[in-house]
Amino acid sequence: MVRFIARRLLQMVAVVFVLSILLFAWLKALPGGTVSAILGERATPERRAALTEALGLNEPVYIQYWRYLQRALRGEFGASTAVLPGRDAMDVFLTRLPATIELSFFAMIIAVGFAIPLGYFAARRRGSFLDNTSIIFSLVGVAIPVFFLAFVLKHIFAVELGWLPVSGRQSVPDATRVTGFFVLDGILTREWDAAWDAFQHLILPAIALASIPFAMIFRITRASVLDVLDEDYVRTAESKGLTKRVIRGRHVLRNAMLPVVTAIGLQTGALLSGAVLTETVFNFPGIGDALAVAFRMRDYSVLQILILASAAGYVLINLIVDILYAVIDPRVRTR
């Protein structure tokens, strides 16, 4: 198991290393060069010369890349020019990260909490009303764009009915900040009104963000359970007189979960793409919203750290999925 994890860690490092090369090449290819991209309208000859010297852009390319890699490892990406002007890009990332993690966590709870039970029972009752209705909902979840669903939910439940907040993360101005996760902060400090308010702000964006993961996990769960139910070892277990509880837990669910775990990992890693749209619609100050602003306003310092962190997070999630896969099916460790 240790060797298996070590191999996956080496693969993870290799992926991030290749991405750093691509990011470096992208910065070199920016119109006007890296200096113009960073300084923008403030690019006076004196500032250009000073920044060129500071970044070592008058050195050979391989030395420039080595220095870029060293700065990246130290978290030195420069100052933000648009997202939080004047703030260090790493500070911007750390400030916005808890919001996206909190939103993604609740979105995956919704997706997994509904998709796996529905997928299992739909497969057990193939062709029933529950099966057909669940399939329709999953198709709708895939077909409707996330930003459109977000607008619909916002208009109905926030604007028209007024049941939930329209935007933002919290409406309590004097709430105590401990971890940056607003719901958890409210629980830790026993400020229940702040925790409940933060949770209410999460409901609509989490539902919108969960739509595609729910659809994908449901369909894979249903298909996987159907495949397992047709296996000979399930019929053999039934013929031996084993209880339904034992058959479902030991034979059906355990084997059906292998592709489902992979799907959950992939969908978790892909949440950032949906978070960009969801956070923009609900004005939710997370990584997705920062990424959208950085792209629109050409905040290259923030873009670098967000792209690198997103890729590293995606690879890390896949590492966790591989480990879980190996725990469920020990045969994977030898591959």
N, C-alpha and C positions, 0 to 999 in steps of 0.2 A: 504493500500500500504506500509506503514511504517513497519507493522508487517511482511509482505511478504519479504521485503528487509532484515529485521533483521534475519529472519529464514535462508535466503540464506547466509548472512554473517557468521552466526554461523556454517553453513555447510562448508563454505570456510575455516574458522579457523580450523575446525576439520580435513579437508583433508590435510592441510599444516602440522598440528601437527603429523598426522600419517606418512606423508612423512619424517618428521624430525627424527622420530623413526627408519624408514627404513634406512635412510642415516647414522645414528649413528651406527646401527647394521652392515651396510656395511663397515664402517670404522674400526670397531672392528674386522671384518673378513678378512681384508686385509693381504696378506702374510707378516709376520714379524711384524704385528701390525701397528698402526697409526704412531708411531715414525719412523719406517723404511720407511714407505710410504712417509712421509713428508721430511725426511732428505736425503733419497736416498744414494748416494755414500759418503755423508758427515757425515754418521752415526758413528762418533767416540764414544767411551764409555762415554766421558765427555758430549758430546752434547746429547746423548741419555738420560743420567741421568737428565740433565738440562731440556730437553723438557718434559720428563716424569713428572717431578715435576711441570713444568709450566702448563701442561695440566691436572694435577691431575689424571693421569692414575693409580696411586697407591691407589686410593680411591675406595669404592664400586661402582658398575655399575650405580646404580640410582643417585648417586652424580655426577659421570662422565657425565651422560646424562643431568642432571640439569645444570651443568657448560657449557656443549656443547650448550644447548638451550640458555643460557644467552649470550654466545659469538655470536651465530647466530643472536639473536635479536639485538645485538650491531653491527653486520656486521663484526665481527672479525673471519675470516676464515684462516688467515695466509698469507704468501707471496707466490706469483707465482714462480714456479720452471722452467717453460717452455714457457708459452704463452708470458709473459713479465717478464722475470726473475728478482726477487728482488722487484717487485711492489706488493703492497697489492692486494689480490684477489678481494676485493670490488672495488678498483680503476680500475682493469682490466675489471670488469663487467661494471662499469659506463662508461668507455672509449669506450667499444665495443657496448654497448646497442644502442646508437643513430643510428648506421649504420644498424642494423637489423630492428629497428623500421621503419626507412626510407624505406628500401627495402621492408619490409612486407606491408607498407602502399601503396606504388605504385603498388605492386603485387595485392593487394586486390582491388584497384581502377580498374585495368585492368580486373580482374576476374569478379567483380560485374558489372562493367560498360558494359561489353559485354554479360555476362551470363544471366542476368535478362531480358533485352530487347529481346535477341535472344530466350530465353526460352518462353517468352510470345508470340512473333510473330510466333514461330514454333508451339505452341499449337493452336493458332488461325487459322493457315493454316496447320492443320494436314494432312500429306500425300503429301504436296507440295515439290517442289525442295528445298526450304529454309529449311523445316523441315528435310528432309532426309540428306541434306548437313550438317546441324548443328549437327545432331545425329552422323554422321561420325566423325566430328571434336571432339566432346565430347568423343567418344570412343578412338580416337587417343590420346587425352589428358590424359586419364586414363591409357592407355596401355603403352605409352612410358615412361621409367624411367626419372626422373627429371635430373639426372646427364648426361644421354645420350642426351637429348634435349638441355641441357646447352652446351655440347661440340659441337653439330651440329650448334647451333646459333652462338657460338663463332667462329667456323671455317669459316662459310659462311660470316657473316656480319662484323666480326672484322679482321680475318686473310686474307680471299680471297678478299672481297670487300673493306675492310678498312673504312667502313662507321662509325663504332662505336669503342670505346676503347676496348682493349683486356682484361684488368683486372684493379683492383684497384677501389678507390672511386673518385679520383680527380687527375688531372694532373697539376693543378695550385699550385705551391709550396708556394706562398706567400699569399694565400687566408686568409681572416680574419675569425677566429673561434669565434662564439658567443654561439651557442646552441649545437653544435656537429652534427646538421643536416645540411649537407653541402649545399643542395639546398636552404633551408630556410635561412642559414647564408648569402649566396650570395644575396638573395632578400633583407634581412634586411639591409645589408651593401651597397646595390646597386652595388655590384660587379657582373654585369650581366654575364661577361665571366666565372667567377667561378661558378655561379649558373647553367649556361648552360652546362658547362663541367661536373659538378657533375650529372646533369640530364642525360646526355649522358651515363655516366658510369652506371646509374641505369637501362637503357632500357632493355638490354639483360638479366641480371640476374632477373629483375622483370618479364619479359615475361616467362622465364623458371620456375620461382617460381609460377607464376599464372596458369600454365597449369592444374594442378590437381584441385585447387579450382574452376577454370572456368568450368571444366567438371562436377564436382559434383553439383555446384550451378545451372548450365544450366539444367541438367537432373531433378533436384528436382523442379525447377521453371516450367519446361514444364509439368511434371507429376501433379504438384499441380494445375496449371491453367486448365489442362484438366479435373481434378476432379471437380473443381469449376464450369466449364462451363456446366457440366452435372447435376448440382444441380437444384432443382425445383425453388428455389427463383430467380435464374438467368432467367429462362424461364418466371416466373411470372413478373419480372421486364420488360422483353421485351414485354410481352403481354400488360402491362400497358402503353406502348408507351414511356418509358423513353429513353432518348438519349443514344447513345453508349458510350459517354464520361462518363456519370453518372454511367452506368452499369459497365464499366471497372474500374472506380476509387472506387466506393462505394461498389460494390458487388463482382467483380472478383479479383482485385488486393489486396484489403484489406484482404480478406479471404485466398487468395493463398499465401500471404507473411508469414503466420505463420510458416510453415515448412522451408521456404526459410531463414528466420531470424535465425532459429536454425542451418541450414546448414552453413550459413555465419560465425556464431560464432564458430562452431566446426572447420571449415577450417582455420579460423584465428588462433585459438589456436594450430592447427597442423602445422602451417607454419614453426616452428622451425626445424622439421624433414627434410623438404625440403630445409631449409636455410643452414643446415649443408653441403649438397651436392652442392648446388648452390654457396654458398660463397667460398667453397673450389675450385671449377672449375674456378671461376672468380677472385680468390685471393682477395675477398671482406672482409675487416677486421671487421667482425661483431661477434655476439654471436655464430653463427653456426660455423664459422671458428675457433674461440677460443675453442669451445667444441670439435671439431675434433682434434685440436692440444693437448688439455688437455688429451683426452682419449689416444691418441697415445703416448704421452710423460709422462703419469701418473702424471699429475699436479693435485693432489687431492684437493689442496686448491681452485683452480679455478673451478674444477668439482663440488664441494659442492655448491658454490654460484650459478653456472649456472643451476644446476638441481633444486635447491630450487626455484630460480627465475622463471624458466620455468614453474614449476608446479603452482606457485602462479599466474603467468600471465595467464595460461590456466584456472584456477579456476575463476580468476577475469573476464575474457572474458565471461565465462559461466554465471557469475552473471549478467553481463550487458545484455546478451542474455535473461536471465530469466525476467529481468526488462522490456525489450522491448516487450517480449512476453506478459507480463501482461498488458502493455499499449495497445497493439493491441487487446488482448482478455481478458477483465476484469475477465472472469470466472476463469482464471488461479490463481488469487490471493487467492481464497478460497480453493485451493487444498493443 
